[in-house]
Amino acid sequence: MTIEFTCLSCTRTFAIPISDLFKTDYLSCICCGKPVPIDLINSLQHVCRSFSLDAENSTNESLWHIRFIEKD
């Protein structure tokens, strides 16, 4: 499973495997370098851990897409 991020500064989209999300404490846009807030990373780690406790043995091939939309 992967998580997809879209940077609102440059509109570049990138994805990382959930397993890599658990191993990181820093992410940034692959184009402009804008960092993903650490509190957002921590929250995503918590949510993904809840849904993928047995992801290693799972046969679910679906992708998770998370999009963040800034509203005025």
PyMOL Python script that loads the backbone (N, CA, C, O; Angstrom):
from pymol import cmd

cmd.read_pdbstr("""\
ATOM      1  N   MET A   1       0.838  -1.177   0.000  1.00  0.00           N
ATOM      2  CA  MET A   1       0.000   0.000   0.000  1.00  0.00           C
ATOM      3  C   MET A   1       0.884   1.242   0.000  1.00  0.00           C
ATOM      4  O   MET A   1       1.975   1.244   0.570  1.00  0.00           O
ATOM      5  N   THR A   2       0.411   2.267  -0.628  1.00  0.00           N
ATOM      6  CA  THR A   2       1.165   3.515  -0.704  1.00  0.00           C
ATOM      7  C   THR A   2       0.309   4.683  -0.232  1.00  0.00           C
ATOM      8  O   THR A   2      -0.920   4.607  -0.199  1.00  0.00           O
ATOM      9  N   ILE A   3       0.981   5.750   0.126  1.00  0.00           N
ATOM     10  CA  ILE A   3       0.322   7.005   0.472  1.00  0.00           C
ATOM     11  C   ILE A   3       0.797   8.039  -0.526  1.00  0.00           C
ATOM     12  O   ILE A   3       1.994   8.180  -0.777  1.00  0.00           O
ATOM     13  N   GLU A   4      -0.151   8.755  -1.088  1.00  0.00           N
ATOM     14  CA  GLU A   4       0.162   9.761  -2.100  1.00  0.00           C
ATOM     15  C   GLU A   4       0.023  11.159  -1.499  1.00  0.00           C
ATOM     16  O   GLU A   4      -0.962  11.469  -0.829  1.00  0.00           O
ATOM     17  N   PHE A   5       1.016  11.981  -1.750  1.00  0.00           N
ATOM     18  CA  PHE A   5       1.019  13.370  -1.288  1.00  0.00           C
ATOM     19  C   PHE A   5       1.059  14.286  -2.505  1.00  0.00           C
ATOM     20  O   PHE A   5       1.743  13.989  -3.485  1.00  0.00           O
ATOM     21  N   THR A   6       0.335  15.388  -2.449  1.00  0.00           N
ATOM     22  CA  THR A   6       0.420  16.423  -3.476  1.00  0.00           C
ATOM     23  C   THR A   6       0.801  17.725  -2.797  1.00  0.00           C
ATOM     24  O   THR A   6       0.096  18.193  -1.903  1.00  0.00           O
ATOM     25  N   CYS A   7       1.910  18.309  -3.216  1.00  0.00           N
ATOM     26  CA  CYS A   7       2.382  19.581  -2.674  1.00  0.00           C
ATOM     27  C   CYS A   7       1.520  20.700  -3.251  1.00  0.00           C
ATOM     28  O   CYS A   7       1.384  20.820  -4.469  1.00  0.00           O
ATOM     29  N   LEU A   8       0.945  21.510  -2.385  1.00  0.00           N
ATOM     30  CA  LEU A   8       0.095  22.598  -2.861  1.00  0.00           C
ATOM     31  C   LEU A   8       0.906  23.782  -3.353  1.00  0.00           C
ATOM     32  O   LEU A   8       0.361  24.666  -4.014  1.00  0.00           O
ATOM     33  N   SER A   9       2.194  23.820  -3.046  1.00  0.00           N
ATOM     34  CA  SER A   9       3.044  24.917  -3.515  1.00  0.00           C
ATOM     35  C   SER A   9       3.389  24.767  -4.993  1.00  0.00           C
ATOM     36  O   SER A   9       3.318  25.729  -5.759  1.00  0.00           O
ATOM     37  N   CYS A  10       3.766  23.546  -5.386  1.00  0.00           N
ATOM     38  CA  CYS A  10       4.200  23.347  -6.773  1.00  0.00           C
ATOM     39  C   CYS A  10       3.330  22.343  -7.532  1.00  0.00           C
ATOM     40  O   CYS A  10       3.572  22.087  -8.711  1.00  0.00           O
ATOM     41  N   THR A  11       2.330  21.779  -6.876  1.00  0.00           N
ATOM     42  CA  THR A  11       1.381  20.799  -7.415  1.00  0.00           C
ATOM     43  C   THR A  11       2.022  19.485  -7.852  1.00  0.00           C
ATOM     44  O   THR A  11       1.431  18.752  -8.645  1.00  0.00           O
ATOM     45  N   ARG A  12       3.192  19.178  -7.365  1.00  0.00           N
ATOM     46  CA  ARG A  12       3.855  17.905  -7.666  1.00  0.00           C
ATOM     47  C   ARG A  12       3.297  16.824  -6.742  1.00  0.00           C
ATOM     48  O   ARG A  12       3.107  17.067  -5.550  1.00  0.00           O
ATOM     49  N   THR A  13       3.037  15.650  -7.274  1.00  0.00           N
ATOM     50  CA  THR A  13       2.528  14.530  -6.496  1.00  0.00           C
ATOM     51  C   THR A  13       3.606  13.463  -6.382  1.00  0.00           C
ATOM     52  O   THR A  13       4.295  13.149  -7.353  1.00  0.00           O
ATOM     53  N   PHE A  14       3.741  12.910  -5.179  1.00  0.00           N
ATOM     54  CA  PHE A  14       4.669  11.803  -4.970  1.00  0.00           C
ATOM     55  C   PHE A  14       4.030  10.807  -4.012  1.00  0.00           C
ATOM     56  O   PHE A  14       3.129  11.157  -3.249  1.00  0.00           O
ATOM     57  N   ALA A  15       4.493   9.584  -4.055  1.00  0.00           N
ATOM     58  CA  ALA A  15       3.930   8.534  -3.209  1.00  0.00           C
ATOM     59  C   ALA A  15       5.049   7.768  -2.527  1.00  0.00           C
ATOM     60  O   ALA A  15       6.149   7.630  -3.062  1.00  0.00           O
ATOM     61  N   ILE A  16       4.744   7.272  -1.333  1.00  0.00           N
ATOM     62  CA  ILE A  16       5.701   6.427  -0.622  1.00  0.00           C
ATOM     63  C   ILE A  16       4.963   5.203  -0.092  1.00  0.00           C
ATOM     64  O   ILE A  16       3.774   5.284   0.218  1.00  0.00           O
ATOM     65  N   PRO A  17       5.653   4.074   0.013  1.00  0.00           N
ATOM     66  CA  PRO A  17       5.039   2.894   0.620  1.00  0.00           C
ATOM     67  C   PRO A  17       4.780   3.142   2.106  1.00  0.00           C
ATOM     68  O   PRO A  17       5.548   3.837   2.770  1.00  0.00           O
ATOM     69  N   ILE A  18       3.708   2.574   2.613  1.00  0.00           N
ATOM     70  CA  ILE A  18       3.402   2.731   4.033  1.00  0.00           C
ATOM     71  C   ILE A  18       4.556   2.233   4.888  1.00  0.00           C
ATOM     72  O   ILE A  18       4.857   2.830   5.922  1.00  0.00           O
ATOM     73  N   SER A  19       5.204   1.158   4.480  1.00  0.00           N
ATOM     74  CA  SER A  19       6.321   0.627   5.273  1.00  0.00           C
ATOM     75  C   SER A  19       7.441   1.651   5.414  1.00  0.00           C
ATOM     76  O   SER A  19       8.118   1.682   6.442  1.00  0.00           O
ATOM     77  N   ASP A  20       7.649   2.489   4.401  1.00  0.00           N
ATOM     78  CA  ASP A  20       8.664   3.541   4.498  1.00  0.00           C
ATOM     79  C   ASP A  20       8.209   4.683   5.396  1.00  0.00           C
ATOM     80  O   ASP A  20       9.036   5.348   6.019  1.00  0.00           O
ATOM     81  N   LEU A  21       6.908   4.913   5.468  1.00  0.00           N
ATOM     82  CA  LEU A  21       6.386   5.969   6.331  1.00  0.00           C
ATOM     83  C   LEU A  21       6.732   5.687   7.791  1.00  0.00           C
ATOM     84  O   LEU A  21       7.024   6.608   8.555  1.00  0.00           O
ATOM     85  N   PHE A  22       6.699   4.412   8.175  1.00  0.00           N
ATOM     86  CA  PHE A  22       7.010   4.050   9.557  1.00  0.00           C
ATOM     87  C   PHE A  22       8.482   4.266   9.888  1.00  0.00           C
ATOM     88  O   PHE A  22       8.837   4.397  11.060  1.00  0.00           O
ATOM     89  N   LYS A  23       9.332   4.304   8.884  1.00  0.00           N
ATOM     90  CA  LYS A  23      10.779   4.419   9.094  1.00  0.00           C
ATOM     91  C   LYS A  23      11.287   5.857   9.035  1.00  0.00           C
ATOM     92  O   LYS A  23      12.480   6.095   9.221  1.00  0.00           O
ATOM     93  N   THR A  24      10.411   6.807   8.783  1.00  0.00           N
ATOM     94  CA  THR A  24      10.868   8.176   8.572  1.00  0.00           C
ATOM     95  C   THR A  24      10.272   9.139   9.584  1.00  0.00           C
ATOM     96  O   THR A  24       9.181   8.922  10.109  1.00  0.00           O
ATOM     97  N   ASP A  25      11.004  10.197   9.842  1.00  0.00           N
ATOM     98  CA  ASP A  25      10.467  11.282  10.655  1.00  0.00           C
ATOM     99  C   ASP A  25      10.563  12.604   9.891  1.00  0.00           C
ATOM    100  O   ASP A  25      10.348  13.675  10.458  1.00  0.00           O
ATOM    101  N   TYR A  26      10.894  12.514   8.580  1.00  0.00           N
ATOM    102  CA  TYR A  26      10.988  13.715   7.755  1.00  0.00           C
ATOM    103  C   TYR A  26      10.637  13.376   6.314  1.00  0.00           C
ATOM    104  O   TYR A  26      11.159  12.414   5.750  1.00  0.00           O
ATOM    105  N   LEU A  27       9.760  14.161   5.727  1.00  0.00           N
ATOM    106  CA  LEU A  27       9.416  14.044   4.309  1.00  0.00           C
ATOM    107  C   LEU A  27       9.376  15.443   3.724  1.00  0.00           C
ATOM    108  O   LEU A  27       9.020  16.403   4.406  1.00  0.00           O
ATOM    109  N   SER A  28       9.740  15.548   2.467  1.00  0.00           N
ATOM    110  CA  SER A  28       9.619  16.835   1.784  1.00  0.00           C
ATOM    111  C   SER A  28       9.246  16.591   0.330  1.00  0.00           C
ATOM    112  O   SER A  28       9.434  15.496  -0.200  1.00  0.00           O
ATOM    113  N   CYS A  29       8.721  17.615  -0.296  1.00  0.00           N
ATOM    114  CA  CYS A  29       8.339  17.548  -1.701  1.00  0.00           C
ATOM    115  C   CYS A  29       9.569  17.209  -2.539  1.00  0.00           C
ATOM    116  O   CYS A  29      10.647  17.762  -2.320  1.00  0.00           O
ATOM    117  N   ILE A  30       9.405  16.308  -3.489  1.00  0.00           N
ATOM    118  CA  ILE A  30      10.534  15.908  -4.330  1.00  0.00           C
ATOM    119  C   ILE A  30      10.885  16.962  -5.366  1.00  0.00           C
ATOM    120  O   ILE A  30      11.918  16.868  -6.029  1.00  0.00           O
ATOM    121  N   CYS A  31      10.020  17.974  -5.509  1.00  0.00           N
ATOM    122  CA  CYS A  31      10.272  19.022  -6.494  1.00  0.00           C
ATOM    123  C   CYS A  31      10.788  20.305  -5.840  1.00  0.00           C
ATOM    124  O   CYS A  31      11.885  20.765  -6.157  1.00  0.00           O
ATOM    125  N   CYS A  32       9.998  20.884  -4.928  1.00  0.00           N
ATOM    126  CA  CYS A  32      10.370  22.186  -4.350  1.00  0.00           C
ATOM    127  C   CYS A  32      11.019  22.075  -2.975  1.00  0.00           C
ATOM    128  O   CYS A  32      11.562  23.060  -2.474  1.00  0.00           O
ATOM    129  N   GLY A  33      10.973  20.890  -2.352  1.00  0.00           N
ATOM    130  CA  GLY A  33      11.622  20.696  -1.058  1.00  0.00           C
ATOM    131  C   GLY A  33      10.812  21.139   0.147  1.00  0.00           C
ATOM    132  O   GLY A  33      11.314  21.095   1.270  1.00  0.00           O
ATOM    133  N   LYS A  34       9.571  21.566  -0.056  1.00  0.00           N
ATOM    134  CA  LYS A  34       8.732  21.994   1.068  1.00  0.00           C
ATOM    135  C   LYS A  34       8.497  20.801   1.995  1.00  0.00           C
ATOM    136  O   LYS A  34       8.060  19.746   1.536  1.00  0.00           O
ATOM    137  N   PRO A  35       8.784  20.951   3.309  1.00  0.00           N
ATOM    138  CA  PRO A  35       8.636  19.814   4.224  1.00  0.00           C
ATOM    139  C   PRO A  35       7.178  19.508   4.559  1.00  0.00           C
ATOM    140  O   PRO A  35       6.338  20.404   4.635  1.00  0.00           O
ATOM    141  N   VAL A  36       6.899  18.224   4.756  1.00  0.00           N
ATOM    142  CA  VAL A  36       5.607  17.787   5.261  1.00  0.00           C
ATOM    143  C   VAL A  36       5.665  17.985   6.778  1.00  0.00           C
ATOM    144  O   VAL A  36       6.628  17.541   7.402  1.00  0.00           O
ATOM    145  N   PRO A  37       4.675  18.632   7.391  1.00  0.00           N
ATOM    146  CA  PRO A  37       4.716  18.871   8.839  1.00  0.00           C
ATOM    147  C   PRO A  37       4.855  17.570   9.635  1.00  0.00           C
ATOM    148  O   PRO A  37       4.195  16.575   9.334  1.00  0.00           O
ATOM    149  N   ILE A  38       5.716  17.589  10.647  1.00  0.00           N
ATOM    150  CA  ILE A  38       5.993  16.392  11.440  1.00  0.00           C
ATOM    151  C   ILE A  38       4.742  15.889  12.155  1.00  0.00           C
ATOM    152  O   ILE A  38       4.575  14.680  12.310  1.00  0.00           O
ATOM    153  N   ASP A  39       3.857  16.789  12.595  1.00  0.00           N
ATOM    154  CA  ASP A  39       2.635  16.333  13.259  1.00  0.00           C
ATOM    155  C   ASP A  39       1.717  15.591  12.289  1.00  0.00           C
ATOM    156  O   ASP A  39       0.981  14.692  12.698  1.00  0.00           O
ATOM    157  N   LEU A  40       1.755  15.957  11.017  1.00  0.00           N
ATOM    158  CA  LEU A  40       0.992  15.239  10.001  1.00  0.00           C
ATOM    159  C   LEU A  40       1.592  13.849   9.774  1.00  0.00           C
ATOM    160  O   LEU A  40       0.858  12.867   9.667  1.00  0.00           O
ATOM    161  N   ILE A  41       2.905  13.767   9.701  1.00  0.00           N
ATOM    162  CA  ILE A  41       3.571  12.466   9.539  1.00  0.00           C
ATOM    163  C   ILE A  41       3.229  11.556  10.712  1.00  0.00           C
ATOM    164  O   ILE A  41       2.887  10.390  10.513  1.00  0.00           O
ATOM    165  N   ASN A  42       3.318  12.077  11.935  1.00  0.00           N
ATOM    166  CA  ASN A  42       3.012  11.276  13.122  1.00  0.00           C
ATOM    167  C   ASN A  42       1.569  10.785  13.106  1.00  0.00           C
ATOM    168  O   ASN A  42       1.303   9.634  13.454  1.00  0.00           O
ATOM    169  N   SER A  43       0.643  11.639  12.708  1.00  0.00           N
ATOM    170  CA  SER A  43      -0.768  11.247  12.636  1.00  0.00           C
ATOM    171  C   SER A  43      -0.989  10.165  11.584  1.00  0.00           C
ATOM    172  O   SER A  43      -1.720   9.203  11.819  1.00  0.00           O
ATOM    173  N   LEU A  44      -0.358  10.326  10.428  1.00  0.00           N
ATOM    174  CA  LEU A  44      -0.480   9.310   9.373  1.00  0.00           C
ATOM    175  C   LEU A  44       0.109   7.979   9.815  1.00  0.00           C
ATOM    176  O   LEU A  44      -0.457   6.925   9.524  1.00  0.00           O
ATOM    177  N   GLN A  45       1.238   8.015  10.514  1.00  0.00           N
ATOM    178  CA  GLN A  45       1.842   6.783  11.021  1.00  0.00           C
ATOM    179  C   GLN A  45       0.872   6.068  11.956  1.00  0.00           C
ATOM    180  O   GLN A  45       0.716   4.849  11.886  1.00  0.00           O
ATOM    181  N   HIS A  46       0.233   6.821  12.816  1.00  0.00           N
ATOM    182  CA  HIS A  46      -0.718   6.242  13.767  1.00  0.00           C
ATOM    183  C   HIS A  46      -1.908   5.612  13.040  1.00  0.00           C
ATOM    184  O   HIS A  46      -2.292   4.482  13.344  1.00  0.00           O
ATOM    185  N   VAL A  47      -2.486   6.330  12.092  1.00  0.00           N
ATOM    186  CA  VAL A  47      -3.634   5.825  11.343  1.00  0.00           C
ATOM    187  C   VAL A  47      -3.251   4.604  10.511  1.00  0.00           C
ATOM    188  O   VAL A  47      -3.972   3.607  10.508  1.00  0.00           O
ATOM    189  N   CYS A  48      -2.136   4.674   9.815  1.00  0.00           N
ATOM    190  CA  CYS A  48      -1.710   3.556   8.962  1.00  0.00           C
ATOM    191  C   CYS A  48      -1.380   2.323   9.784  1.00  0.00           C
ATOM    192  O   CYS A  48      -1.649   1.201   9.356  1.00  0.00           O
ATOM    193  N   ARG A  49      -0.804   2.519  10.956  1.00  0.00           N
ATOM    194  CA  ARG A  49      -0.501   1.388  11.830  1.00  0.00           C
ATOM    195  C   ARG A  49      -1.798   0.689  12.232  1.00  0.00           C
ATOM    196  O   ARG A  49      -1.839  -0.538  12.329  1.00  0.00           O
ATOM    197  N   SER A  50      -2.844   1.458  12.464  1.00  0.00           N
ATOM    198  CA  SER A  50      -4.131   0.887  12.854  1.00  0.00           C
ATOM    199  C   SER A  50      -4.730   0.028  11.744  1.00  0.00           C
ATOM    200  O   SER A  50      -5.366  -0.989  12.021  1.00  0.00           O
ATOM    201  N   PHE A  51      -4.531   0.430  10.493  1.00  0.00           N
ATOM    202  CA  PHE A  51      -5.117  -0.289   9.367  1.00  0.00           C
ATOM    203  C   PHE A  51      -4.214  -1.355   8.773  1.00  0.00           C
ATOM    204  O   PHE A  51      -4.673  -2.176   7.979  1.00  0.00           O
ATOM    205  N   SER A  52      -2.945  -1.361   9.138  1.00  0.00           N
ATOM    206  CA  SER A  52      -2.034  -2.318   8.507  1.00  0.00           C
ATOM    207  C   SER A  52      -1.215  -3.083   9.530  1.00  0.00           C
ATOM    208  O   SER A  52      -0.017  -3.292   9.336  1.00  0.00           O
ATOM    209  N   LEU A  53      -1.843  -3.499  10.607  1.00  0.00           N
ATOM    210  CA  LEU A  53      -1.121  -4.239  11.634  1.00  0.00           C
ATOM    211  C   LEU A  53      -0.525  -5.523  11.079  1.00  0.00           C
ATOM    212  O   LEU A  53       0.528  -5.974  11.531  1.00  0.00           O
ATOM    213  N   ASP A  54      -1.197  -6.108  10.103  1.00  0.00           N
ATOM    214  CA  ASP A  54      -0.700  -7.346   9.513  1.00  0.00           C
ATOM    215  C   ASP A  54      -0.463  -7.154   8.020  1.00  0.00           C
ATOM    216  O   ASP A  54      -0.742  -8.053   7.226  1.00  0.00           O
ATOM    217  N   ALA A  55       0.045  -5.997   7.636  1.00  0.00           N
ATOM    218  CA  ALA A  55       0.232  -5.666   6.219  1.00  0.00           C
ATOM    219  C   ALA A  55       1.217  -6.595   5.530  1.00  0.00           C
ATOM    220  O   ALA A  55       1.106  -6.830   4.327  1.00  0.00           O
ATOM    221  N   GLU A  56       2.178  -7.125   6.274  1.00  0.00           N
ATOM    222  CA  GLU A  56       3.176  -8.018   5.681  1.00  0.00           C
ATOM    223  C   GLU A  56       2.507  -9.260   5.087  1.00  0.00           C
ATOM    224  O   GLU A  56       2.936  -9.766   4.051  1.00  0.00           O
ATOM    225  N   ASN A  57       1.456  -9.747   5.750  1.00  0.00           N
ATOM    226  CA  ASN A  57       0.799 -10.978   5.318  1.00  0.00           C
ATOM    227  C   ASN A  57      -0.495 -10.722   4.560  1.00  0.00           C
ATOM    228  O   ASN A  57      -1.208 -11.662   4.210  1.00  0.00           O
ATOM    229  N   SER A  58      -0.796  -9.475   4.309  1.00  0.00           N
ATOM    230  CA  SER A  58      -2.045  -9.115   3.648  1.00  0.00           C
ATOM    231  C   SER A  58      -1.978  -9.384   2.149  1.00  0.00           C
ATOM    232  O   SER A  58      -0.928  -9.229   1.525  1.00  0.00           O
ATOM    233  N   THR A  59      -3.101  -9.784   1.587  1.00  0.00           N
ATOM    234  CA  THR A  59      -3.171  -9.964   0.136  1.00  0.00           C
ATOM    235  C   THR A  59      -3.926  -8.810  -0.515  1.00  0.00           C
ATOM    236  O   THR A  59      -4.185  -8.844  -1.718  1.00  0.00           O
ATOM    237  N   ASN A  60      -4.277  -7.802   0.254  1.00  0.00           N
ATOM    238  CA  ASN A  60      -4.994  -6.641  -0.269  1.00  0.00           C
ATOM    239  C   ASN A  60      -4.047  -5.809  -1.126  1.00  0.00           C
ATOM    240  O   ASN A  60      -3.042  -5.301  -0.629  1.00  0.00           O
ATOM    241  N   GLU A  61      -4.359  -5.671  -2.394  1.00  0.00           N
ATOM    242  CA  GLU A  61      -3.501  -4.933  -3.324  1.00  0.00           C
ATOM    243  C   GLU A  61      -3.984  -3.504  -3.556  1.00  0.00           C
ATOM    244  O   GLU A  61      -3.453  -2.803  -4.418  1.00  0.00           O
ATOM    245  N   SER A  62      -4.984  -3.068  -2.796  1.00  0.00           N
ATOM    246  CA  SER A  62      -5.519  -1.725  -3.026  1.00  0.00           C
ATOM    247  C   SER A  62      -4.525  -0.660  -2.588  1.00  0.00           C
ATOM    248  O   SER A  62      -3.668  -0.895  -1.736  1.00  0.00           O
ATOM    249  N   LEU A  63      -4.659   0.503  -3.184  1.00  0.00           N
ATOM    250  CA  LEU A  63      -3.799   1.629  -2.843  1.00  0.00           C
ATOM    251  C   LEU A  63      -4.582   2.607  -1.991  1.00  0.00           C
ATOM    252  O   LEU A  63      -5.787   2.790  -2.168  1.00  0.00           O
ATOM    253  N   TRP A  64      -3.889   3.218  -1.081  1.00  0.00           N
ATOM    254  CA  TRP A  64      -4.479   4.288  -0.282  1.00  0.00           C
ATOM    255  C   TRP A  64      -4.032   5.595  -0.886  1.00  0.00           C
ATOM    256  O   TRP A  64      -2.840   5.797  -1.118  1.00  0.00           O
ATOM    257  N   HIS A  65      -4.959   6.478  -1.143  1.00  0.00           N
ATOM    258  CA  HIS A  65      -4.628   7.808  -1.649  1.00  0.00           C
ATOM    259  C   HIS A  65      -5.132   8.835  -0.646  1.00  0.00           C
ATOM    260  O   HIS A  65      -6.328   8.899  -0.361  1.00  0.00           O
ATOM    261  N   ILE A  66      -4.231   9.626  -0.121  1.00  0.00           N
ATOM    262  CA  ILE A  66      -4.595  10.671   0.822  1.00  0.00           C
ATOM    263  C   ILE A  66      -4.293  12.000   0.176  1.00  0.00           C
ATOM    264  O   ILE A  66      -3.158  12.262  -0.222  1.00  0.00           O
ATOM    265  N   ARG A  67      -5.300  12.837   0.071  1.00  0.00           N
ATOM    266  CA  ARG A  67      -5.104  14.156  -0.523  1.00  0.00           C
ATOM    267  C   ARG A  67      -5.466  15.207   0.512  1.00  0.00           C
ATOM    268  O   ARG A  67      -6.425  15.058   1.270  1.00  0.00           O
ATOM    269  N   PHE A  68      -4.691  16.250   0.523  1.00  0.00           N
ATOM    270  CA  PHE A  68      -4.916  17.341   1.455  1.00  0.00           C
ATOM    271  C   PHE A  68      -5.343  18.554   0.656  1.00  0.00           C
ATOM    272  O   PHE A  68      -4.641  18.988  -0.257  1.00  0.00           O
ATOM    273  N   ILE A  69      -6.494  19.097   1.002  1.00  0.00           N
ATOM    274  CA  ILE A  69      -7.039  20.223   0.263  1.00  0.00           C
ATOM    275  C   ILE A  69      -7.171  21.398   1.217  1.00  0.00           C
ATOM    276  O   ILE A  69      -7.823  21.302   2.257  1.00  0.00           O
ATOM    277  N   GLU A  70      -6.553  22.493   0.855  1.00  0.00           N
ATOM    278  CA  GLU A  70      -6.623  23.698   1.670  1.00  0.00           C
ATOM    279  C   GLU A  70      -7.883  24.463   1.314  1.00  0.00           C
ATOM    280  O   GLU A  70      -8.104  24.809   0.153  1.00  0.00           O
ATOM    281  N   LYS A  71      -8.711  24.725   2.321  1.00  0.00           N
ATOM    282  CA  LYS A  71      -9.951  25.469   2.096  1.00  0.00           C
ATOM    283  C   LYS A  71      -9.820  26.840   2.722  1.00  0.00           C
ATOM    284  O   LYS A  71      -9.223  27.001   3.787  1.00  0.00           O
ATOM    285  N   ASP A  72     -10.383  27.819   2.051  1.00  0.00           N
ATOM    286  CA  ASP A  72     -10.340  29.193   2.574  1.00  0.00           C
ATOM    287  C   ASP A  72     -11.355  29.409   3.667  1.00  0.00           C
ATOM    288  O   ASP A  72     -11.450  30.508   4.213  1.00  0.00           O
TER     289      ASP A  72
END
""", "prot")
cmd.dss("prot")
cmd.show_as("cartoon", "prot")
cmd.util.cbc("prot")
cmd.orient("prot")
